[in-house]
Amino acid sequence: MTYSRLAFFFVGIRICIEYKHIIMTTSSVYTIRIPTDVRKIMDEMKDVNWQSDIRQMVEDLVREKKRQTLLAEAHELRKGTKNIGVSASELIREDRDAR
């Protein structure tokens, strides 16, 4: 194997490793503390996939909180545009007459 092919081979491996690293780091770890008695009860429930269920609940909660934030921002923007002094029908008529 020549030097250039060897260099390309190692560069290719590095790209594959870096690509694999990017794919594998699509999530992060967030640690919480729960009471010991709750943990014991969780351990007794063998049929529950706690990791999956908790992940889904967190994702749902984050989406809901984001939705609420965006909705609150939209309401604030709407308050600023509510009273512009002209009715919608007047604006529509003006636009149609301009054509």
N, C-alpha and C positions, 0 to 999 in steps of 0.2 A: 504494500500500500504506500503510495507516495505521500509526501508531507502535506500537499494541498488536499488530498482525499482524506487523510487522517484529520486534518484541521476541520474540514467540512463535517466529518463524522462526529467529532466532539462538539462542534457548534450545533449540529442537529440534535444531539443528545441534550445539550443544554437548553435549547429551545423547547424540546419536549418536556423536560423537567420543569422549566419555568411555566410553560403552558399548563402542565398538570398542577403546579402550585397555585396558579390563578384559579383554576377550576375548584380546587379543594378548599380555597379560602373564601367561599361565598357565604359563610356564616361566621358568627362570632360567639363567644362564650359570655354569658351573663349569669353570675352566681347570686343566689339568694339564700337566706337563712330561714328555716322553718322550725317551729317547736318540735322537740323530740317526740312528743306523743303523737303528733300529726305524722311524722316520719314513720313511726312504728305502725300506725294504721295503714299508711300507704304500702309499707312492705308486706303487710298481711294480704293486701289485695293483689294477688298474682295475675289476675286477668286484665288489669288495667295497664295500658302503655302510657305511663306518666310522662315520659319525655315528649311523645307525640301530642298527647292531649294538652299539656301545658304550653308547648310551642304553639299549637293552634289557638289556644285562648289568648296568648300574648299577641299573636299576629292580629287576631280579631279586635282586641282591645286597642292596639296601636292604630289600626285602620279607623276604628270608631272615633278615637280621640283626634286623629288627623281630620276626619270628616267634620267633627264638631268645630275644630279650629277654623277650617276653611269656610264653614257656614257662618260662623261669627264674623269673620272678615268680610264675607259677602254682605251680611246684614249692615255692617258699618259703612261699606261702600254705598249700599242702597240708601241709607239714611242721608248721605250727602247728595244724592241725585233725586230724591223724592220731590222736593219742592223747587222746581226750576222756574215756576211762574207762568208756564205755558202748558196747556193741556195736550195730551197725546194726539187728539183729533186735529187740533190746530197745526201741529207739526206734520202730521200725515198730509193734510190738505195743502200746506205750503210746499211740501215735497212734490206732490202730484201736480200742482200748478206750475212748478218750476220746469217740468218736462216739456 
